Amino acid sequence: MVNRGQPLVVAILGPTAAGKSTLALALAERFGGEIINCDSTAVYRGFDIGTDKVAPADRRGIPHHLMDIVEPTEEYTAARYGRDAASIIRDLHRRGRLPLVVGGTGFYYRALTRGLFPGPAADQALRRRLEDITARRGVTFLHRMVRRVDPQSASRIQPRDVKRLVRALEVFFLTGRPLTAHFADTQSPIPGVDVQPIAVRLGAAETSRRVTRRVDEQFKRGLLDEIRGLIARGIPESARPFGGLVYRQALEHLHGVRDEAATRELIAQENRHYARRQLIWFRKEPNLIWLDGPGEAPETISAAAGLVEQWLSK
């Protein structure tokens, strides 16, 4: 790394299947970097195929941090991610390495770059009422409630993520302000660090093609066997990562909800929807530089490398 006045962090962000990992590996090799995962499911051990983790053999000797760090039965929050990532960033800077924050979980990225407010303590009576509403009216109704009071949270929370939907409503009803309104009062856990984000994006047709291909590859690599193995290990189906994209639909298939062909199509469809939500989220991030084209394309790598060289020379 080149010495500079303010320590640098480069973020590689963007929607699913855009080639972020490949771009990050190329930059890490060129600039002496190490990768910090920014995907909320990849933190869990054993959930590999459905998250498209870069296999250890394909990491080119580049350290990957905050991947496979907790058991699936543990609770890993965005606030904890912010603290953990900040600690690693400080260590990398001490060692003269370039931190590369890589992933598509916008809420994790925001927790690192802007911080999260502590929030009110859990109100069990309120939570039970909201859970009762969910049981009677369905999770879609709960998501509509969030959309009415906190559209930004509704755009980032998975429509079937009951736990996060309940928390968003809990904060609103207890404080009178939506979650997103509280973020302006927070402070980043990495003050004094120059965070420079790059985002890669693709057209809708290309995203659809890549997502479909990736889902087919996940099944070919043994996604269903991975899930069977996790359950055989005693991981309950209520574990948080089983509620995420790919795993939720594949688990339903194993229970006979739909056949494999329909499951593959549903996963691809929901990934396309997720990619759109990610684009909406990241468009609101300040100072983000968009690169059009897949992360593995030579032109994308060259453009990103040029930006990093500029930032390092400041």
C-alpha positions in Angstrom: 0.0 0.0 0.0 1.0 3.6 -0.6 1.3 5.8 2.5 -1.4 8.4 2.6 -2.8 11.0 5.0 -6.0 9.1 5.9 -6.3 5.3 6.0 -8.3 3.9 3.1 -11.1 1.3 2.9 -12.4 0.3 -0.5 -15.9 -1.2 -0.7 -17.0 -3.5 -3.5 -20.8 -3.4 -3.5 -23.7 -4.2 -5.7 -26.5 -6.6 -6.4 -26.3 -10.4 -6.4 -24.5 -12.2 -9.2 -22.7 -9.1 -10.4 -19.2 -10.5 -10.0 -18.2 -8.6 -6.8 -16.0 -11.4 -5.5 -13.9 -11.8 -8.6 -13.3 -8.0 -8.8 -12.3 -7.9 -5.2 -9.8 -10.7 -5.6 -8.2 -8.9 -8.6 -7.9 -5.7 -6.5 -6.6 -7.5 -3.5 -3.8 -9.1 -5.5 -2.8 -5.9 -7.1 -2.9 -3.6 -4.1 -2.0 -5.9 -1.2 -5.5 -6.2 0.1 -7.5 -8.5 2.3 -11.2 -9.1 2.0 -13.9 -8.5 4.6 -17.1 -10.3 3.9 -20.2 -8.1 3.8 -22.9 -10.8 3.3 -25.2 -11.5 6.1 -25.6 -15.3 5.4 -21.9 -16.0 4.6 -21.0 -15.3 8.3 -22.6 -18.7 9.2 -20.6 -21.9 9.1 -21.9 -24.6 6.8 -24.0 -22.4 4.5 -21.6 -22.4 1.6 -23.3 -23.3 -1.7 -26.4 -21.2 -1.4 -24.2 -18.1 -0.5 -21.7 -18.7 -3.3 -18.8 -18.4 -0.9 -15.4 -18.3 -2.7 -13.9 -21.7 -1.9 -10.6 -21.6 0.1 -8.8 -23.2 -2.9 -10.0 -20.3 -5.1 -9.0 -17.4 -2.8 -5.5 -17.1 -4.3 -4.0 -17.0 -0.8 -5.8 -13.8 0.0 -7.3 -13.8 3.6 -11.1 -13.6 3.8 -12.5 -12.2 7.1 -15.9 -12.5 8.7 -16.8 -15.6 6.8 -17.7 -18.8 8.6 -17.4 -17.1 12.0 -20.6 -18.2 13.8 -22.8 -21.2 14.2 -26.1 -21.1 12.4 -27.9 -21.2 15.7 -26.2 -18.0 16.9 -27.7 -14.5 16.5 -25.4 -12.3 14.5 -26.5 -8.7 14.1 -25.6 -5.8 11.9 -24.4 -3.9 15.0 -22.0 -6.8 15.8 -20.9 -6.9 12.2 -20.0 -3.2 12.4 -17.9 -3.7 15.5 -16.2 -6.8 14.1 -15.4 -5.3 10.7 -14.1 -2.1 12.4 -11.7 -4.1 14.5 -10.4 -6.0 11.5 -10.0 -2.8 9.5 -7.9 -1.2 12.3 -5.7 -4.3 12.3 -5.2 -4.3 8.6 -4.2 -0.7 8.6 -1.7 -1.4 11.3 -0.2 -4.1 9.1 -0.1 -1.9 6.0 -2.8 -3.9 4.2 -5.7 -2.5 2.2 -9.2 -3.5 3.6 -11.7 -4.5 0.9 -15.3 -4.7 2.2 -17.1 -6.9 -0.3 -20.7 -7.9 -0.5 -24.3 -7.0 -1.1 -25.9 -6.6 2.4 -26.5 -2.9 2.4 -27.5 -2.9 6.1 -24.2 -4.4 7.1 -22.4 -1.8 5.1 -24.4 1.0 6.7 -23.7 -0.4 10.1 -20.0 -0.1 9.4 -19.9 3.3 7.6 -22.6 5.1 9.6 -23.2 3.0 12.7 -26.5 1.9 14.2 -28.5 3.4 17.0 -28.8 1.2 20.1 -32.6 1.2 19.9 -35.2 0.6 22.6 -35.1 -2.7 24.5 -37.4 -5.5 23.3 -41.0 -5.1 24.3 -42.3 -8.6 24.7 -46.0 -7.7 24.9 -45.7 -5.7 21.7 -43.8 -8.4 19.9 -46.4 -11.0 20.8 -49.1 -8.7 19.4 -47.2 -8.3 16.2 -46.5 -12.0 16.0 -50.2 -12.7 16.5 -51.0 -10.4 13.7 -48.6 -12.3 11.5 -50.2 -15.6 12.4 -53.7 -14.3 11.6 -53.0 -12.1 8.6 -49.7 -13.4 7.2 -46.2 -12.0 6.8 -47.2 -10.1 3.7 -49.6 -8.0 5.8 -46.8 -7.3 8.3 -44.5 -6.2 5.4 -47.3 -3.8 4.3 -47.4 -2.4 7.8 -43.7 -1.7 7.7 -44.0 -0.1 4.2 -46.6 2.3 5.5 -44.5 3.6 8.4 -40.9 3.0 7.2 -40.7 2.6 3.4 -36.9 2.5 3.5 -36.8 -0.4 5.9 -39.4 -2.2 3.9 -37.2 -1.9 0.8 -34.2 -3.6 2.5 -35.9 -6.2 4.7 -36.8 -9.5 3.0 -40.6 -9.7 2.7 -40.7 -12.9 4.7 -38.2 -11.9 7.4 -40.6 -11.8 10.3 -38.0 -11.1 12.9 -36.7 -7.9 11.2 -40.2 -6.8 10.3 -41.3 -7.1 13.9 -38.2 -5.1 15.1 -38.9 -2.3 12.6 -42.4 -2.0 13.8 -41.4 -2.3 17.4 -39.0 0.6 17.1 -41.6 2.7 15.3 -44.3 2.1 17.9 -42.0 2.6 20.9 -40.2 5.7 19.6 -42.6 7.3 17.2 -39.9 7.4 14.5 -38.9 4.8 11.9 -35.7 2.9 12.1 -34.2 4.9 9.2 -34.9 8.2 10.9 -32.7 7.1 13.8 -29.7 6.4 11.5 -28.9 10.1 11.1 -28.1 10.3 14.9 -25.5 7.5 14.7 -21.7 7.5 14.3 -19.5 5.2 12.3 -17.3 2.7 14.2 -14.4 3.7 11.9 -14.2 7.5 12.3 -11.2 9.1 10.5 -11.2 6.4 7.8 -11.7 7.3 4.1 -14.3 4.8 2.8 -14.5 4.7 -1.0 -17.3 2.6 -2.4 -17.4 1.0 -5.9 -20.6 -0.7 -7.1 -20.9 -3.0 -10.1 -24.3 -3.3 -11.8 -25.7 -5.1 -14.8 -28.8 -4.7 -17.0 -31.9 -6.6 -16.0 -31.6 -9.2 -18.8 -28.0 -10.0 -17.9 -28.8 -10.2 -14.2 -31.6 -12.6 -15.0 -29.4 -14.8 -17.1 -26.6 -14.9 -14.5 -29.0 -15.6 -11.7 -30.6 -18.5 -13.5 -27.2 -20.0 -14.3 -26.0 -19.6 -10.8 -29.1 -21.3 -9.3 -28.6 -24.3 -11.7 -24.9 -24.5 -10.6 -25.9 -24.4 -7.0 -28.2 -27.4 -7.4 -25.5 -29.2 -9.5 -22.9 -28.6 -6.7 -25.1 -30.2 -4.1 -27.2 -27.5 -2.5 -29.9 -30.1 -1.4 -27.2 -32.4 0.1 -25.7 -29.4 1.9 -29.1 -28.7 3.5 -29.7 -32.4 4.4 -26.2 -32.4 6.0 -27.0 -29.3 8.1 -30.2 -30.8 9.3 -28.5 -34.1 10.1 -26.0 -32.1 12.2 -28.9 -30.9 14.3 -29.3 -27.4 12.9 -33.0 -26.6 13.4 -35.0 -25.4 10.4 -35.8 -22.3 12.4 -32.1 -21.2 12.3 -31.7 -17.8 10.9 -29.8 -18.6 7.7 -32.4 -21.2 6.7 -34.8 -18.2 6.3 -32.6 -16.6 3.7 -32.9 -16.7 -0.1 -32.1 -20.0 -1.7 -32.2 -22.0 1.5 -35.8 -21.1 2.4 -37.1 -22.2 -1.0 -34.9 -25.3 -1.2 -36.0 -26.4 2.2 -39.6 -26.0 1.1 -38.8 -28.3 -1.9 -37.4 -30.9 0.5 -40.7 -30.8 2.3 -42.6 -31.4 -0.9 -44.0 -27.9 -1.4 -43.0 -27.8 -5.0 -40.8 -29.8 -7.5 -37.2 -29.1 -8.2 -37.8 -27.3 -11.5 -40.4 -24.9 -9.9 -38.0 -24.4 -7.0 -35.2 -23.4 -9.2 -37.4 -20.9 -11.0 -38.7 -19.5 -7.8 -35.2 -19.0 -6.4 -34.1 -17.2 -9.6 -37.2 -15.0 -9.6 -36.7 -14.0 -5.9 -33.0 -13.3 -6.6 -34.1 -11.0 -9.4 -36.4 -9.2 -7.0 -33.6 -9.1 -4.4 -31.2 -7.6 -7.0 -33.6 -4.8 -7.7 -34.0 -4.0 -4.0 -30.2 -4.0 -3.6 -29.9 -1.5 -6.4 -32.5 0.8 -4.8 -30.6 0.6 -1.5 -27.2 1.3 -2.9 -28.4 4.2 -5.0 -29.0 6.0 -1.7 -25.4 5.5 -0.5 -23.3 8.6 -0.7 -20.1 8.9 -2.8 -20.7 5.5 -4.5 -19.1 5.1 -8.0 -21.0 2.8 -10.3 -19.3 0.6 -12.8 -21.4 -0.9 -15.5 -20.5 -4.5 -16.4 -19.7 -7.7 -14.6 -17.0 -7.6 -12.0 -14.8 -10.2 -13.8 -14.7 -8.2 -17.0 -11.2 -6.8 -17.8 -12.7 -3.3 -18.4 -14.4 -3.3 -15.0 -11.2 -4.5 -13.2 -9.1 -1.9 -15.0 -11.6 0.9 -14.1 -11.7 -0.1 -10.5 -7.9 -0.4 -10.3 -7.6 3.1 -11.7 -9.9 4.4 -9.0 -8.0 2.7 -6.2 -4.7 4.1 -7.5 -6.2 7.6 -7.4 -7.4 7.1 -3.8 -4.1 5.7 -2.7 -2.1 8.6 -4.2 -4.0 11.2 -2.2 
